Amino acid sequence: MRYLFFLSLCALALYAATAEDIYKIYKTKGINAVEDFLKKEFESKEVKAPIKEVKKEKEEILEPAVKLGQNRFVKPKTPSEKESVSRDYWLKHLKGLDVSYGYYEDVESLVVCEKEKKRCEVYHVETDGLKLVRGHDDVIMGKSGDKLKRGDLKTPVGVYEITRRFKPTDQFYGPLAFVLSYPNLFDTLRNKSGDGIWIHGMPIDGKDRDDRTKGCVAFENNQLLTLDTEINAQSAVVIIGESKVPKMTREQIATILSEVYKWQRAWKVNDINAYLNFYSNDFKKSDGSGKVQFSNMKKQIFSRKETKTILFEHVTIAPYPTLDDRRLFKVSFFQTYKSPSFASKGEKELYIELIGDKMQVLAEK
């Protein structure tokens, strides 16, 4: 076997020495000398390919055309009770404001994504309403359709907040990521499952990735870093639609604001019938209880005829995309409630449907 090995090495080494030279070494010094000779020949003839340094192109970060916080939205003065329930009052207040994707008293930035178009638009909330900063194209998202369960590889359709900004430990997700608040209350009450929906980047090592995510929203890394300069992650709303996020009108916003304050007034004055008429028969509270249980509890509370103080601040109204074109909206605000038997302060969420010009509450937290 060793002799065969010797012959194969001889054949490979013909370019370095003649067979006669090798045979002479073999006869005089043995096979070990031949092996040493061949090793030296190969080492001296080895061609070392030059190592090319891969220079990473500097990612271009674009400055936002509109500086964040440059012309912050001026919150309206607290309306009187008569004003607050008047649609005409709100129409006058909204005159000249761009509310195409909602009304935001205490939100600085808005991201509107449409899955079929693979596009996300960034808006700032300015003195005259929403101001388009930039549109980002070729954004990768999940499979078509609304997310229903963990592992279905779909990007959820709905309205979400950014809850965290961080640097991923796995380079696959790019240089930066933002966590979205999926599932929200409305998702949970409709038995949707899953979590870990992010806005993130592409693999830093430059490797290709699938043209669909597992449910997240993926930007090219330079786009993601630009996005980071365009939004305030601590004060941002993200709306994700399937084909088109429905636009709102000032008339819709005025109707919703007047309806919300009529609901507040019925609550203040213990008008149980007017109050319950604002709730859909499909209503669910955050604990999953339906309208019947909720109504019985409220009737007991209202029967005490307590004097209440109820204040709403920092109101947000966002269009809530659906696949069946229902007119749904997410309404949120900071609520202060005080009565002789109970007091509380905190964020309040309503998921509502407009039927004609009447508000129907579908979910509440």
Stockholm file with secondary structure:
# STOCKHOLM 1.0

chainA/1-365         MRYLFFLSLCALALYAATAEDIYKIYKTKGINAVEDFLKKEFESKEVKAPIKEVKKEKEEILEPAVKLGQNRFVKPKTPSEKESVSRDYWLKHLKGLDVSYGYYEDVESLVVCEKEKKRCEVYHVETDGLKLVRGHDDVIMGKSGDKLKRGDLKTPVGVYEITRRFKPTDQFYGPLAFVLSYPNLFDTLRNKSGDGIWIHGMPIDGKDRDDRTKGCVAFENNQLLTLDTEINAQSAVVIIGESKVPKMTREQIATILSEVYKWQRAWKVNDINAYLNFYSNDFKKSDGSGKVQFSNMKKQIFSRKETKTILFEHVTIAPYPTLDDRRLFKVSFFQTYKSPSFASKGEKELYIELIGDKMQVLAEK
#=GR chainA/1-365 SS CHHHHHHHHHHHTTTTSCHHHHHHHHHHHCHHHHHHHHHHHHHHHCCCCCCCCCCCCCCCCCCCSSCTTTTBCCCCCCCCHHHHTCHHHHHHHHTTCBCTTCEESSCCEEEEEETTTTEEEEEEEETTEEEEEEEECSCBCCBSSCCCSTTSCBCCCEEEEEEEEECCSSGGGCSCEEEECCSCHHHHHTTCCCCCCEEECCCTTCCCCCSSCSSSEECCHHHHHHHHHHCCTTSEEEEEESSCCCCCCHHHHHHHHHHHHHHHHHHHTTCHHHHHTTEEEEEEETTSCBHHHHHHHHHHHHTTCCCCEEEEEEEEEEEECCSSCCCEEEEEEEEEEEETTEEEEEEEEEEEEEETTEEEEEEEC
#=GC SS_cons         CHHHHHHHHHHHTTTTSCHHHHHHHHHHHCHHHHHHHHHHHHHHHCCCCCCCCCCCCCCCCCCCSSCTTTTBCCCCCCCCHHHHTCHHHHHHHHTTCBCTTCEESSCCEEEEEETTTTEEEEEEEETTEEEEEEEECSCBCCBSSCCCSTTSCBCCCEEEEEEEEECCSSGGGCSCEEEECCSCHHHHHTTCCCCCCEEECCCTTCCCCCSSCSSSEECCHHHHHHHHHHCCTTSEEEEEESSCCCCCCHHHHHHHHHHHHHHHHHHHTTCHHHHHTTEEEEEEETTSCBHHHHHHHHHHHHTTCCCCEEEEEEEEEEEECCSSCCCEEEEEEEEEEEETTEEEEEEEEEEEEEETTEEEEEEEC
//
